[in-house]
């Protein structure tokens, strides 16, 4: 029963990772295209795009927080380096404790991040009167919400696989 639920969690996390990778690919393309156009407009046409810098910043913020779940899939490099030198039982415990700490931080960021996003919705980005600061702040709780199921997978993985 536990293995079936765990395999469902792994499948869900795989879909989350694929979705994040697809969005990251699109954001990187948009970012590269916008920066190229911005340079051409500024230096060749002498007519800069006024909102390009702020929109680039929003894209980078979203890329950072959507990239975090992709990096979480394999565990933490520091934990892996330490756990490789420990006995198997201690290694499992160390990974579980490290991922539990990340899970605690993620839940804390989500809880405190949502009101921060609500406050940011009232502030408009000056160069883009069609976009609120709240949409860039939204990347914080969304990114950490996507990390939560990955932390649960990383916590359970050593124990489920040993059965």
C-alpha positions in Angstrom: 0.0 0.0 0.0 2.8 2.4 0.9 4.7 1.5 -2.2 1.7 2.3 -4.4 1.1 5.7 -2.7 4.9 6.4 -3.0 4.9 5.5 -6.7 2.0 7.9 -7.2 3.9 10.6 -5.4 7.0 9.9 -7.6 4.8 10.2 -10.7 3.3 13.5 -9.5 6.7 14.8 -8.8 8.0 13.7 -12.2 5.1 15.7 -13.8 6.0 18.7 -11.6 9.6 18.5 -12.8 8.6 18.2 -16.5 6.2 21.1 -16.1 8.9 23.3 -14.5 11.5 22.3 -17.1 9.0 23.3 -19.9 8.2 26.6 -18.3 11.9 27.3 -17.7 12.6 26.6 -21.3 10.0 29.1 -22.5 11.1 31.7 -20.0 14.7 31.3 -21.1 13.7 31.8 -24.7 11.6 34.8 -23.9 14.5 36.2 -21.8 17.0 35.7 -24.6 14.7 37.2 -27.2 13.8 40.2 -25.1 17.4 40.9 -24.2 18.5 40.7 -27.9 15.7 43.0 -29.0 16.4 45.4 -26.1 20.1 45.7 -27.2 19.2 46.1 -30.8 16.5 48.8 -30.1 18.8 50.6 -27.6 22.0 50.7 -29.6 20.9 50.4 -33.3 17.6 52.1 -33.3 18.4 54.5 -30.4 14.9 53.8 -29.0 15.2 51.6 -25.8 12.3 49.4 -24.7 11.4 51.0 -21.4 10.0 47.9 -19.7 12.6 45.3 -20.9 14.8 45.5 -17.8 11.9 45.1 -15.3 10.3 42.3 -17.4 13.7 40.5 -17.5 14.0 40.8 -13.7 10.5 39.2 -13.3 11.5 36.4 -15.7 14.7 35.8 -13.7 12.8 35.6 -10.4 10.4 33.1 -11.8 13.3 31.1 -13.3 15.0 30.9 -10.0 12.1 29.7 -8.0 10.8 27.3 -10.7 14.4 25.9 -11.0 14.6 25.1 -7.3 12.2 22.0 -7.6 14.3 20.7 -10.6 17.4 20.9 -8.4 15.7 19.3 -5.5 14.9 16.0 -7.3 18.3 14.4 -6.6 18.7 15.6 -3.1 21.3 18.0 -1.7 24.9 17.8 -2.8 26.2 18.6 0.6 24.0 15.9 2.2 25.0 13.4 -0.5 28.7 14.1 0.2 28.3 13.6 3.9 25.9 10.6 3.7 28.2 8.7 1.4 30.7 8.5 4.2 28.3 7.3 6.9 26.8 3.9 7.6 23.5 3.2 5.8 21.2 3.8 8.7 22.8 7.1 9.6 22.8 8.1 6.0 19.0 7.6 5.7 18.5 9.5 8.9 20.7 12.4 7.8 18.8 12.7 4.5 15.5 12.6 6.2 16.5 15.3 8.7 17.9 17.5 6.0 14.8 17.2 3.8 12.5 17.7 6.9 14.4 21.0 7.5 13.8 22.0 3.9 10.2 21.0 4.2 9.8 23.2 7.3 11.4 26.2 5.6 9.2 25.6 2.5 6.0 25.5 4.5 7.1 28.6 6.5 7.9 30.5 3.3 4.5 29.6 1.8 2.6 30.7 5.0 4.4 34.0 5.2 4.7 34.5 1.4 1.0 34.5 0.6 0.3 37.7 2.6 3.4 39.3 1.0 2.0 38.5 -2.5 -1.3 40.1 -1.5 0.4 43.2 -0.4 2.5 43.3 -3.6 -0.6 43.1 -5.8 -1.4 46.7 -4.8 1.9 47.9 -6.2 2.3 48.4 -9.9 5.7 48.1 -11.6 6.3 51.7 -12.9 7.7 50.8 -16.3 4.9 48.2 -16.8 1.6 49.6 -15.7 0.0 46.3 -16.7 1.9 44.2 -14.2 1.9 44.2 -10.4 4.8 43.5 -8.2 2.7 40.7 -6.7 3.1 38.6 -9.7 6.9 38.6 -9.3 6.5 37.9 -5.5 4.1 35.0 -6.4 7.1 33.0 -7.6 8.2 32.6 -4.0 5.3 30.6 -2.6 4.7 28.8 -5.9 8.3 27.6 -6.1 8.3 26.5 -2.5 4.9 24.8 -2.9 6.4 22.8 -5.7 9.3 21.8 -3.4 7.0 20.3 -0.7 6.1 17.1 -2.5 9.7 16.6 -3.6 10.8 16.9 0.0 8.3 14.3 1.1 9.5 12.0 -1.7 13.1 12.5 -0.6 12.2 11.8 3.0 10.3 8.6 2.2 12.5 7.3 -0.6 15.2 5.6 1.4 12.7 3.9 3.7 10.3 2.8 1.0 13.0 1.5 -1.3 14.6 -0.6 1.4 11.3 -2.6 1.9 
